[in-house]
Amino acid sequence: MRMELHGRITEFVARSLGLPDDLVREMVDACLEPDRSRRYREVKHHEVPRELMVKYVVEARKRYLRGDAVEAARLCGMLLHYVQDSLVPPPRGRRGKALHISVETRSASFDPSTVPREWLKPARGLRGVKYVIRALHPLNDPMLAAQRATLYSYAIAAAVFDTIDAPPEMDACASLAKEYLSMKGRREAIVLPLVISLLPLALFANKFISNSTLFLYVLFVIGFTLFVAMRLAIALYTRKCEVFVKNIVHSRILTTSLLPMIGVLYLALGLIILVSVALVLTSLITLLRAPGVSILEENSWWYRYECRAPPHLCTY
């Protein structure tokens, strides 16, 4: 897109979000920087890898959460440049170059303020941002490309500068997961199998004390299992929602990683170690069946959770 259109769209987005003037200027200047500076020419603006865009979003959100709104605005502005250029066909080949010039030229007069306010929708959390980024693709219609660039830019910028407190539909997912996992007997069905799975491991640790390599590996698995069980116990028995969210999300990943670790021991210790595998699998299945947790996995750090929204509001 032309620089002037980049500037108009980005300023419209920033002001629509109600950002102060200094952040508006920072975001607009950063959005124009990739076209001004040669050091950004190594990245093909119209074919930016989706992973790079996600990286910009994550870093911008983290800066905002730390209180560095200026740096967040700078990173967001650079990201919006790539988002907007992704809607214009890349200048590949003779036909591609002609189409590229045509779309850029004819879209240069687009006025972002003509986009209806009710069309401006924020993306929610990292999952919502990834959904928007996946939707980016070149358009041959100049005005449609400029319009989509405005809508997508607003959605992503709104996610970066979203409130720290989780919106009701997101907080409801934390409420749903906490309510499900706090039911009587369910917490014990998760933590106790992990603790009991240590018994076969401890038994074989003594038998293989002469084999230093295997002995140290068994001790590592025992220590790792205790660590996972501790994280799960903190998550399941705490009353603080924020502590629950962070620990339960990490514990699901850690419990999953236990299975291949114990699987390696199966090759050395034989069938008896399958008891530990079965116990860990029981704990993991209960965790994976918990509703609402999957959406929290990507957004556990994006918001601050209170678990006050009714669970039925969780739509994810």
BELZI-V797819 format. One record per backbone hydrogen bond with DSSP energy under -0.5 kcal/mol. CO is the residue of the C=O (numbers start at 1). NH is the residue of the N-H. If there is no record, write none. Layout:
# BELZI-V797819
co: <CO CO>
nh: <NH NH>
This chain:
# BELZI-V797819
co: <2 3 4 5 6 7 8 9 10 11 12 13 14 15 20 20 21 22 23 24 25 26 27 28 29 30 32 32 33 33 37 38 40 42 43 44 49 49 50 51 52 53 54 55 56 57 58 59 60 61 62 63 64 67 68 69 70 71 72 73 74 75 76 77 78 79 80 81 82 84 85 87 90 91 92 93 94 95 96 97 98 99 100 101 102 103 104 105 107 110 111 112 116 117 119 123 124 125 126 127 128 129 130 131 132 133 139 140 141 142 143 144 145 146 147 148 149 150 151 152 153 154 155 155 156 157 159 164 167 167 168 169 170 170 171 172 173 174 175 176 177 178 180 183 183 185 186 187 187 188 190 191 192 193 195 196 197 198 199 200 201 202 203 204 206 208 210 211 212 213 214 215 216 217 218 219 220 221 222 223 224 225 226 227 228 229 230 231 232 233 234 239 240 241 242 243 244 245 246 247 248 249 250 251 252 253 254 255 255 256 256 257 258 259 260 261 262 263 264 264 265 265 266 270 271 272 273 273 274 275 276 277 278 279 280 281 282 283 284 285 287 290 292 293 294 295 296 299 303 304 310 311 313>
nh: <6 7 8 9 10 11 12 13 14 15 16 17 19 18 23 24 25 26 27 28 29 30 31 32 33 34 35 36 36 37 40 41 43 44 45 47 52 53 54 55 56 57 58 59 60 61 62 63 64 65 66 68 67 69 72 73 74 75 76 77 78 79 80 81 82 83 84 85 86 87 88 139 92 93 96 97 98 99 100 101 102 103 104 105 106 107 108 108 110 112 114 115 119 120 121 125 128 129 130 131 132 133 134 135 135 136 89 142 145 146 147 148 149 150 151 152 153 154 155 156 157 158 123 159 160 161 162 304 170 171 172 173 173 174 175 176 177 178 179 180 181 182 183 186 187 189 190 190 191 192 194 195 196 197 198 199 201 202 203 204 205 206 207 208 209 211 212 215 216 217 218 219 220 221 222 223 224 225 226 227 228 229 230 231 232 233 234 235 236 237 238 241 244 245 246 247 248 249 250 251 252 253 254 255 256 257 258 258 259 259 260 261 262 263 264 265 266 267 267 268 268 269 270 273 274 275 276 277 278 279 280 281 282 283 284 285 286 287 288 289 290 293 296 297 298 299 300 303 305 166 313 314 315>
